[in-house]
């Protein structure tokens, strides 16, 4: 597979920053470490009877202590594919920003790199491959998962036999991806860093039962702290956008719903501030107790956000029913839900206070 050989400073600078952030607690002697893998790694496998080779542009690896030195236990917690520039951008009228577009050629290369890496060691990558796509100052995170029959599909040499084989079988590649994060902005750097923390946390949950102490137990608790926050922030952003859209598309929203929308905006601002503090060099290490408190806080926040989402869905459903009857949702119909909206606003405000206390007592 062909690869661009340009500068990959953006992705490597990001991962190098992570190496600084994930310091072990003072005085500890770790048996495991997470490091940047700057060396390219090539994998050759047989696909449909032909030998195919792919080479990544580095990655994030896990090291284990071996006597006086270290050995690479997992070279590809995530692999990196880097390009010099984008071929195309599109303009978003909603945000006023230019958004990079992945070409079909680059997407095919990402898929091919993931497939070959996975086929080269399917036992290690039972839960799929994480790929960090870096172009210029932008990065995005992609997770590839492979169907249970996909390995057999790759080994079939005849094209007609391949087409027949996939009928009724799980012989596909499934892809999930984030948007692009611009590392030239503080928001983009923070989001990218938190996604890698979340990636490590995901690996920790998968590997912990098999290997004893996982990544989260050996690394700085800030990884748990940041990954929990980014999950809660994403949920808050989603429901906040839904409520805002509802208020501005359905008439006569009462003050309780407007206040709830404002409270969600404030809640998201507090989370954003907390993420800034988490990524700051001045942040004092938090202990396992604070991480546990944060996870409890996150679960309570997610419960509130989920209830708000259900409430929004109810009002939207009534709005659609009103449209079918030739009308709209009037204030009398909004009033059915103002009590619940006010209770959710109070609970969200209390949760916001809890977050402020975590900031004050845990890491400031």
N, C-alpha and C positions, 0 to 999 in steps of 0.2 A: 504494500500500500504506500502511496506517495504522501509525503509529509512536507509541510512548510518548514524551512530551516531558519526562520527569522528569530528576532529577539523575543524571549519569553519572560522578560523582566517583570511584567505585571503579575502573572500567576506565581512566579517564584518569590517575588517580594511579599505577596500576600501570605503564602505558606510559610515563609521565613518569619513573618510577624507572628504567626500562630505558634511557631516553635518557641518564641520568646514568651508568649502568653501562657503556654502550658508548662510552666515550671513546676517541679515537684516541691512539696512542702519542705521547708528548711529542716535540715538534719536527717532527712530520709535517704535511704539507699535503694533506689528503685531497681526492680528486676526487669522492667519493661519501659519502653520509651517510644514516643511518636516523633518521627523526624521527616524532614523533606527528603525526597529521593530526586536528586537533580540529574542522575544518570538516566539516559533513555534505556528502555527495556524492550527487547524484541521477543516475539512469540511466534512459533511456526506450528501449524496444525494441518491436518488433512481435511479438506472440505470438498465433498462430492468427488473424491478420488484425486484431487489436485492439492499440492502443497501450497499453502497461503501463509505469508509472513506479514505481521503488523508490528509496528514500533511506536510506542507512546513517546511523549515528550517530558516524562518525569511523573511524579506523583507524590502521594503521602504514604509512608510505610510504617510498619510497627517493628521495632527492634526488641530483642530479648538478650539479657546478659548471658554470656557463655564464658565462664571462667573469668579471666582478667579483661576480656573484650566483649564485643557485641556481635550478634548475628541477626540478619534480616529474617524475621519470622513470617511477615506478610508484606511483600513489596508493593501491594496495590490495594490499600484501604480505599484509595481513590486514584485513578489515573488522570493525567493531564493531556489534553490535546490543544496545542497552541497554533494560532495563525497570526500573520502580520496585520492584515486589515480586512474589513468587511467589504463585500462587493456591492451591497445594497443597504439603504436605510429607508424606513417609511416614517411619515410624519403623523403624530397622534394629535388630532384636533382637541381631544379631551384634556391632555396634559400639556400640549404645546411643545413636546419634546420630539427629537428624532430618535427612532427606535431601530437598533440594528436588526437585520434579517439574516437568518442562517440560509445559505444556499443549499440546494438539493445535493450538490457535490459534497459539501462539508458534512451535512447530516448523514449522508451515506457513509462517509469516512468514520464518523462517530460510532455509527451502528456496527460497521465492520470491525473497528478496533475493539469494541466491547464484546462482540461475538467471538472473536479469535482469542482474546484474553480469557474469556469464560471457558471456551472449549479446551484451552491449554491446561486448565486446572479446575474442572467442574466441581470437585469436592470442596475446594476452598471457597468457591463463589456460588454456593447453593442458593443464596438469596439475591444473586444478581451482581451487577457491576455499577459502581459510581464513577462517573466521568465528569471532570471539571473542564469545561470548554472555555478557553481563554483566547480572546482576539483583541488586539490593541489594549485598551485599558478596561475592557469589559470581561466579566466572567459569568457563567451560568452553570448550574448543577443539574446533571441528568442521571437518572437511575434507570438501568436496563434490567428487566426481569425476563427469564426465558421459560417457555412452556415445558411441561414435563416430557413432551414428545419431540422437542426441538432438536435434541442431540441426534436422535435417530433420523430426523429429516435431513440434517447436515451430512449424514453419512451416505445418503442415497445418491447414486451417480447419474441416474437417468432422469431427465427433466420431466417426462411424462409420469414417471413413477413418483416423483416429488409432488406433482399436482394431485395425483390420486391419493397419496399418503395423507395430505393435510385435511382431507374431508373427515369431519367428525373427530379430529384429534386436536390436542393442545400443542400445536407446532408453530408457535408464533413468538415474536419478540414484543414485549410490552415496554413502553417508554413513558416516563414521567419527568417533567422538567420545570425548573424555576424560570423566571424571566431573567434578562441580563441585568447584572449589577455593575454600575460604573465605579471603578475604583478611584476615580479622580474626585468623587464626592464623598463626604463623610458618611452620608446615609448608605451609599453603596458599599463602602468598606465595612461598615458595621454589619450590614445585612449579610455580606459574604462571609465575614468572620463567624457570625452566629450560625450560618448554615453549616460551616465546617465543624463547629462545636456540636451541632445537632447530629451531623454525620458520625462523629466519633461516639456520641452517645448511642446512636443506633447500633453501631458495631459492638459497643460494650454490652448492650442488652442481648445481642445475638451470640456473643462469644462468652459471656460471663459464666453461664451454666456449664460450659465445657472446659474452661480454663481457670476456674477459680476467680481470683481477683481480676476484675475487668479494667478497662481504660479509665472509667470514672473513679475507681478506687485508687489508682496509681497516679493519676494526673491531678492537677490543680482543680479544686471544686468549682472554679469559675466557669469551667466548661459546662457543668451541669446547670449552673446559674444562668448562663447566657442562652443555652439551648432551650431551657424552660421558658424564658422570656420571649424568645422569638416565636415559639408556638402560640403563646397567649396573644402576642401582638398581631399575629396573622389572623387569628380568630376574631379579635376586636375590629380589625380593619374590614373584614368581610361583613360582619353584621352592621357596623357603622355605615358602610356604603349602602347596604340594603335599606336601612331605616331612612337614610337621607333621601334616597331615590323614592321611597314610598311617600314621604312627606311632601316632596315636590311634584308628585304626579297625581296624588289624590287630594281632593279639596278638603278644607275646613279641619285640618289637623289641630286638636286641642293643645293647650299649653303643656300638658303633662308629657305628650309625645315630643314636643319641641325641646323640653327640658331634658328628657331622656337622651335625645340626639346630642345635645350639648355635653351631657355627662359622658357619653361614649367618646366624644372628641377629646375631652379633658383626660379621660382614662388612657386613651392612646398616646396623648402627649406625655403623661407620666411614664408610661412604658418606654417611650422613645428616650426620655431623659435617663431612665435607669439603664437602658442599653448603652447610652453614651458613657455613663459612669463605669459600667462594667468593662468597656473597652479602653478606659483611660489608664495611662501609666501610673496615675496617682492612687489607683484603687488598692485598698488594703485587702489582703487575702481573707476570704470568708471560710468558715469551717463547715464541717459536715452538718452541724446542727442548723446553721442558717440555710444551707441548701435544702434540708428537709422541710424547714418552714416555708421556703420559697415554693417548693413543689406542692405543698398543701394550699398555699395561696393561689398558685396557678390552677389547681383543680377547682377551687371555689370560683375563680374568675371564669374558667371555661364553662362551669355550670350556669353562671349568670348569663354569659354570652349566648349559650345554647337556648336558654329560656327566652331571651330577647328575640332570637332568630325564630322561635316557634310563634311568638306574638306577632312579629312582622308578617309571617306566612299567613296567619289567621286574617289579619286586616287586609292583606293583599287578595286573599281568596274572596273576601266579602266585596272588595272593590271590583273584581272580575265578575262576580255574580250581579252586582249593580249595573255594570256596563251591559250585560246581556239583557237586562230588563229595560235598557234605555236610560238609565240614571247613573248616579255616582254614589260613592260612600259619603253620606252626609254626617253632620256632627253627631246626630243621635246614634249613629252606628259606631262612630269612634268612641262614644261615651261608654259603650259596653266594656271597653278595655282600659279605660284611663286608670282604674284602681290598680290593675296589674302593672301598668307602665310606671306608675308612681312608686310602687313597691320595688320594682326592679331598679329604678333610679336610685332609691335610698340604699339598696344593697350594693350597687355599683359604687356609690360614693363611699360607703364604708370600706369596700375593697380598695379603693384609691387611697384611703387613709392608711390602710395596712401596708400598702406598697411604700408609702412615704416613710412609715416606721422602719421598714426593712432597709431603705436607703440610709436613714439616720443611724440605725443601730448595727446594721450588718456590714456596710462597706464604706461608710464615709468617716 
